[in-house]
């Protein structure tokens, strides 16, 4: 009898009854039914495929044929979430899917120790590009996914004198690090970009004892334009230009310039030591030497003009200041009324003249260059109370006067009228 919902049930009347004879008809019907069910397509619910041929069976259970796998389109670069079908030996051979990311990790963990151990025993690795002809030899490193031509490359250019290169194909930089000593280069270092030192200092050391330590600055054509160097013998630092001009910073603190030394836009120091600047022009010239000279000349001229303007008319004289008591002319070692010096009272009162005067002021100690008003002065032989014969203005003492309390007036010294 057919299955119902994939479930097999024996035909009715086929079960035996105890202590009775089994009848052949029901028994044979059961046998025929079992034979028919065994040869029919077993349903999936009973552990079958529901089909009598492989094609229908694969379709019923969703299985793929090998031909289908071979005919499937290829994928050049798998990504981490792609999967592969395997049979699980730990789960009765069941078909399961494994991600590509897991397969990569397993392969790496498996092969890394093998290749590491293999390289430990290798003394040298030779790369010769098959030596079919002169050609570049290289080692490529891949650290990005999906893979490109290379991420980093070590290159030995072709030929006996080919250059060696380290080439980073990414946008990142290249670092050389050492836990111990530094890096040594016995030839020139050439860069098409800038050279940057982030360690806080750039050291340039002389090649020999007493030799110079140079830094060269070159033009695009390779010719040098500026050299800076430390003199190995003196220790001086020099900036030298291709046109022959040099600037020296000496160890004694001095500085030598091969030309003018500028301060700002217009002021400078000439090689002959003469400063130049607009500030000097207030004295008549932009050059300091000429401006100072003009200033000295001007001050001398002004002083001379002032002296001439204030000098007494007639000849200079020394006014001794002895009076004959009648208010007439002063005399010097002569008879009263006879002038032996061409001086008169107006001459004595003029600026810058000298006179022998007596100090008639209060008790005091006066020293050189001290200024005294004429109210405390009188001519040498005039009484202290006779104001008519006192000089005019302010006078400067050229000697020293010590007049104690109680001593008489009339201490005489040389004085010069100042004001």
ZIZI-V748275 format. One record per pair of residues at least 12 apart in sequence whose C-alpha atoms are under 8 Angstrom apart, sorted by sequence separation. I is the first residue (numbers start at 1). GAP is how many residues later the second one is. D is the distance in whole Angstrom. If there is no record, write none. Layout:
# ZIZI-V748275
i;gap;d
I;GAP;D
I;GAP;D
This chain:
# ZIZI-V748275
i;gap;d
14;12;5
40;12;7
49;12;6
85;12;4
86;12;7
140;12;6
141;12;6
154;12;5
155;12;8
215;12;6
216;12;7
227;12;6
228;12;6
236;12;7
237;12;5
246;12;5
259;12;6
266;12;8
275;12;6
276;12;6
283;12;6
320;12;7
324;12;5
375;12;8
378;12;4
379;12;7
401;12;8
13;13;6
14;13;6
84;13;5
85;13;6
140;13;5
153;13;6
154;13;6
214;13;7
215;13;5
226;13;7
227;13;5
236;13;6
237;13;7
245;13;5
258;13;8
274;13;7
275;13;5
323;13;8
324;13;7
330;13;7
377;13;6
378;13;6
400;13;8
83;14;6
84;14;5
139;14;6
140;14;7
152;14;8
153;14;5
214;14;6
215;14;6
226;14;6
227;14;6
236;14;5
245;14;8
257;14;8
274;14;6
275;14;8
329;14;8
330;14;7
361;14;8
377;14;7
399;14;6
14;15;8
83;15;5
84;15;6
138;15;7
139;15;5
152;15;6
153;15;7
214;15;4
226;15;5
235;15;8
236;15;6
274;15;6
329;15;6
330;15;8
361;15;5
375;15;7
398;15;7
399;15;6
14;16;6
83;16;4
84;16;7
138;16;5
139;16;7
152;16;5
153;16;8
213;16;5
214;16;7
225;16;6
226;16;6
235;16;7
329;16;7
360;16;5
361;16;7
374;16;7
397;16;7
398;16;6
399;16;8
44;17;8
82;17;6
83;17;6
138;17;4
151;17;6
152;17;6
212;17;6
213;17;5
225;17;5
234;17;8
359;17;6
360;17;5
374;17;6
397;17;6
398;17;6
11;18;8
81;18;6
82;18;5
137;18;6
138;18;6
151;18;5
152;18;8
212;18;6
213;18;7
224;18;7
359;18;5
360;18;7
374;18;6
397;18;5
398;18;7
11;19;6
80;19;7
81;19;6
82;19;8
136;19;7
137;19;5
150;19;7
151;19;6
212;19;5
213;19;7
358;19;6
359;19;7
374;19;6
396;19;5
397;19;7
10;20;7
80;20;5
81;20;7
136;20;6
137;20;7
211;20;7
212;20;5
357;20;6
358;20;5
373;20;6
374;20;6
395;20;6
396;20;5
79;21;7
80;21;4
136;21;4
137;21;7
211;21;5
212;21;8
357;21;6
358;21;6
373;21;4
374;21;7
395;21;5
396;21;6
11;22;8
78;22;7
79;22;7
80;22;8
135;22;7
136;22;5
210;22;4
211;22;7
319;22;8
357;22;5
358;22;5
372;22;6
373;22;6
395;22;4
396;22;7
10;23;8
135;23;4
209;23;8
210;23;6
318;23;8
356;23;7
357;23;5
371;23;7
372;23;5
394;23;6
395;23;5
134;24;5
135;24;7
317;24;7
319;24;6
356;24;6
360;24;6
371;24;6
372;24;6
393;24;7
394;24;6
395;24;7
134;25;6
317;25;7
318;25;8
371;25;4
372;25;8
384;25;7
393;25;8
394;25;5
206;26;8
317;26;6
370;26;5
371;26;7
384;26;7
393;26;6
315;27;8
369;27;5
370;27;5
368;28;8
369;28;5
319;29;6
368;29;5
369;29;6
367;30;7
368;30;5
380;30;7
366;31;8
367;31;8
368;31;5
1;32;6
367;32;6
368;32;6
380;32;6
367;33;5
313;34;8
319;34;8
321;34;7
366;34;6
367;34;7
2;35;8
312;35;6
318;35;7
319;35;7
320;35;6
321;35;6
365;35;8
366;35;5
317;36;7
318;36;6
319;36;5
320;36;5
321;36;7
365;36;6
366;36;6
6;37;6
316;37;8
317;37;8
318;37;6
319;37;7
364;37;8
365;37;4
6;38;8
7;38;8
312;38;6
364;38;6
365;38;6
6;39;6
7;39;7
311;39;7
312;39;7
363;39;8
364;39;5
365;39;8
6;40;7
310;40;8
311;40;6
363;40;5
364;40;6
310;41;6
311;41;7
363;41;5
349;42;6
363;42;5
348;43;7
349;43;6
362;43;8
363;43;8
349;44;8
363;44;8
361;48;8
360;49;5
359;50;7
360;50;6
358;51;8
359;51;6
360;51;8
358;52;5
359;52;6
358;53;5
359;53;6
358;54;4
357;55;5
358;55;6
323;56;8
356;56;6
357;56;6
322;57;7
356;57;6
357;57;6
321;58;5
322;58;6
323;58;6
356;58;5
357;58;7
321;59;6
322;59;5
323;59;7
355;59;6
356;59;6
320;60;7
321;60;7
322;60;8
354;60;7
355;60;5
354;61;6
355;61;6
354;62;4
353;63;6
354;63;7
352;64;6
353;64;6
352;65;5
351;66;5
352;66;6
350;67;7
351;67;6
349;68;8
351;68;7
77;69;7
